[in-house]
Amino acid sequence: QVRLMESGGGLVQSGDSLRLSCTTSGLPLDNYAIGWFRQAPGKDREVVACMATNEIGPTYGHRVKGRFTISRDNSKLTMYLQMNSLKPEDTAVYYCATGRSLSDVEGQYDSWGQGTQVTVSS
C-alpha cells in the first residue's frame, strides 16, 4: 500500500521560512516523479513544484519561482519543499504527490498525501 505523509506546516509570519517534508512508503521513490501542490480556500489546486526521477529540471509555479525549492532524498524515501520569503498569499493546504513522469498537471499523479496547512500572517 502506497502512503505519503506531509509534515512541517504551521503558522508563520510574512518573510519567514518553512520546510515541508513528505515521507513515503510502499513504493520505490527513485522510480517516481514527485510534486508539491497547494489549494487555498475557494481556489483550485495548483502546482507548486515538481521534479523528475533524475532530479533534472525542477519545475516551479510562477508564484513561487525563486522562493521555493523542491528536493528529494530517495534513500530516505522523502521529498522536501523549502519555502523562503513566505507571503500571506502562500497560505494554503500543501500536498505532496508521486507520479510516473514529470508533469505540472495534478491528474498525472497517482498517489497523494493528506495535506498540511501552511498559514502566513501579514
Disulfide bonds with the S-S distance in Angstrom:
Cys22-Cys96 2.05
